[in-house]
Amino acid sequence: MKKFKIHVLILLSFLTVGLYADAPVWKVSKNSNHIYIAGTMHILSRADYPLKHEFSQAFVNSDDIVFEADLSEGESPEFQSYIREKSVYSNGKNIKDFLSKETYDSLSKYLKSKNMPLGILNMKPGFILSTISINLYSEAGFNVSGVDAFMEHQARKRNKDRIYLETLKDQIEFISNMGIGNEESFIKYTLAEIDKSSVQIPLVHKAWKNGDTKILEKYMNEFKTIFPKAYDIMIAKRNNKWIGKIEKMFDSKDIEYVLVGFAHLAGEDSILKKLKALGYEIQRVKVTH
């Protein structure tokens, strides 16, 4: 079985394609009410802008814009202090205490080869993985703000109401807990897959750009098999929590536009599959102008 490239999905969850390819934007309807849901990537390349028209069409036709979290929370010194606190072990240990000498030496060697600060070795596995992923994406040309930040700016500019599914502290907590208890396999697997990122990052990005959930579904299911605890923390539990909030959106006349990482819209536990199972109609948004 082809293993899932977990480091790619951290940021998703976290390239140009054909003009007529679908976009990762859906209309979700029940009775006479509807909302929009779009899959995002949290970091993009300059070539990704402007976004496909389906994104802006859903934005224009919506009253409230819904995000995973308020990114502006991360700008305060207090939040930066919180990240530093959550990124390291509280008992004075570091990743070396949980890795074999071979794996630790391989990690150190990799960080040195990329001129990345060795202070990363003091971090928990989820933060090590996130830092490596950011560097890999940057090397691949993904170094500008993603859909979330762009839409947040547009919502503020046009005085659209903004709603958040969770807090930024919640997201840091998820990363802080990833890989705890199985540090050796978590880091070892990450290092083994890094060389394939030059292929996998463009593939996942292309899947997002096309709204191709089938490609990502295979990877998500493999992610669940290889790292069930991490999958449960980052995907399954959050999707279950969000579904309740999304259903309540149908109680008002406002039209909401929900933007979540593309990984949350693919796989057997995806938001779209859960909504369909609950009786909602799922349709692709098509450009009408």
Summary of the structure (lengths in Angstrom):
residues: 289
radius of gyration: 19.1
end to end distance: 43.6
largest distance: 61.0
contacts: 922
relative contact order: 0.24
helix: 57%
strand: 13%
